[in-house]
Amino acid sequence: MLNLIESGKYSSRAQVLRESEELREWREAQVMAFDASIERGLAEIKAGGGVPAEDAFERLFQKYPDLR
């Protein structure tokens, strides 16, 4: 932490800790959004939606032939 303050990037320990807390909150929000996205996708699959894996891969191979 001292290196961050000595480098001039931050003016105090409190500032370092405040930004650390903001980053932790942001990361947690990203994880929650990712989890929610997975849950929506699983619910769609259970409801009969989605694309079969073979079709999805074929689309990818057509778009990116170097993947084969």
C-alpha positions as CSV (number, residue, x, y, z in Angstrom):
1,M,0.0,0.0,0.0
2,L,2.9,2.4,0.8
3,N,4.2,2.0,-2.8
4,L,0.8,3.2,-4.1
5,I,0.9,6.3,-1.9
6,E,4.6,6.9,-2.4
7,S,4.2,6.7,-6.2
8,G,1.6,9.6,-6.0
9,K,-1.2,7.5,-7.4
10,Y,-3.1,7.8,-4.1
11,S,-2.8,10.5,-1.4
12,S,-3.7,8.4,1.6
13,R,-4.3,4.9,3.0
14,A,-8.0,5.8,3.2
15,Q,-8.1,6.5,-0.6
16,V,-6.5,3.2,-1.3
17,L,-8.9,1.3,0.9
18,R,-11.9,3.2,-0.5
19,E,-11.0,2.3,-4.1
20,S,-10.3,-1.3,-3.0
21,E,-13.8,-1.5,-1.6
22,E,-15.3,0.0,-4.8
23,L,-13.5,-2.5,-6.9
24,R,-14.6,-5.4,-4.6
25,E,-18.2,-4.2,-5.0
26,W,-17.9,-3.8,-8.7
27,R,-16.5,-7.4,-9.0
28,E,-19.3,-8.8,-6.9
29,A,-21.9,-7.0,-9.1
30,Q,-20.2,-8.5,-12.2
31,V,-20.3,-12.0,-10.6
32,M,-24.0,-11.6,-9.7
33,A,-24.8,-10.4,-13.2
34,F,-22.9,-13.4,-14.7
35,D,-24.7,-15.8,-12.4
36,A,-28.1,-14.3,-13.3
37,S,-27.2,-14.6,-17.0
38,I,-26.4,-18.3,-16.5
39,E,-29.7,-18.8,-14.6
40,R,-31.6,-17.2,-17.5
41,G,-29.9,-19.4,-20.0
42,L,-30.6,-22.5,-18.1
43,A,-34.2,-21.6,-17.6
44,E,-34.5,-21.0,-21.4
45,I,-33.0,-24.4,-22.1
46,K,-35.4,-26.1,-19.6
47,A,-38.3,-24.3,-21.4
48,G,-37.2,-25.9,-24.7
49,G,-35.4,-22.8,-26.1
50,G,-31.8,-22.4,-27.2
51,V,-29.8,-23.8,-30.0
52,P,-28.5,-27.3,-30.2
53,A,-24.7,-27.4,-29.7
54,E,-24.1,-28.9,-33.1
55,D,-25.9,-26.0,-34.8
56,A,-24.0,-23.5,-32.6
57,F,-20.7,-25.0,-33.4
58,E,-21.5,-25.2,-37.1
59,R,-22.3,-21.5,-37.1
60,L,-19.0,-20.7,-35.4
61,F,-17.1,-22.9,-37.9
62,Q,-18.7,-21.1,-40.8
63,K,-18.0,-17.7,-39.3
64,Y,-14.4,-18.7,-38.2
65,P,-13.2,-21.4,-40.5
66,D,-9.7,-21.5,-38.8
67,L,-11.4,-23.0,-35.8
68,R,-11.6,-26.4,-37.5
